[in-house]
Amino acid sequence: MGMSAFMAEYELGELVYLRTDEDQAQRMVFGVEFTLSGATLYRLVCGTIESVHSAGELSRERCVAEA
């Protein structure tokens, strides 16, 4: 099996926000997974809580809801 190059939109250690998080808590990217189906998943940590998300769920900026 040949080697493949994978590109991630977010880097390890980068601080991000979840677009759907009402509190807009800052999270750190601590892992990236590339799946056989071609998906890229990001492992995030916020305090002691770990979660896995796709790039479309993440933002580098706080997502402020418009009133």
C-alpha positions in Angstrom: 0.0 0.0 0.0 1.4 3.4 -1.0 1.8 6.4 1.2 -0.8 9.1 1.0 -0.6 12.8 2.0 -3.4 14.0 4.2 -4.3 17.6 4.8 -6.3 18.8 7.8 -8.1 22.1 7.9 -7.3 22.6 11.6 -3.9 21.9 13.3 -3.1 20.1 16.5 -3.2 22.5 19.4 -5.4 25.0 17.6 -8.2 26.6 19.6 -11.6 26.3 18.0 -15.3 26.7 18.7 -18.3 24.5 18.0 -20.8 26.4 15.8 -23.7 24.8 17.7 -22.4 25.5 21.2 -24.6 28.1 22.9 -21.9 28.9 25.4 -19.2 29.1 22.7 -16.7 27.3 25.0 -13.1 27.2 23.6 -11.9 23.8 22.6 -8.4 22.5 21.6 -7.8 20.2 18.7 -5.8 17.3 20.2 -6.3 14.7 17.5 -7.1 14.3 13.8 -8.5 11.1 12.2 -8.6 10.3 8.5 -11.2 7.6 7.7 -11.2 5.1 4.8 -14.4 6.8 3.6 -12.4 10.1 3.1 -13.8 11.9 6.2 -11.6 14.0 8.4 -12.6 14.0 12.1 -11.2 16.2 14.8 -10.8 15.1 18.4 -11.5 18.1 20.7 -11.0 18.7 24.4 -12.7 21.2 26.6 -11.6 20.8 30.2 -12.1 17.1 30.9 -14.7 16.6 28.1 -13.5 15.0 24.9 -15.6 15.0 21.7 -15.2 14.2 18.0 -16.5 16.5 15.2 -16.2 17.2 11.5 -14.7 20.4 10.1 -18.1 21.8 9.2 -19.0 21.9 12.9 -15.9 24.0 13.8 -15.0 27.6 13.6 -11.9 29.6 14.4 -14.0 32.5 15.6 -16.8 32.6 18.2 -20.2 32.2 16.5 -22.3 35.0 17.9 -26.0 34.5 17.3 -27.8 37.4 15.7 -30.8 38.7 17.6 
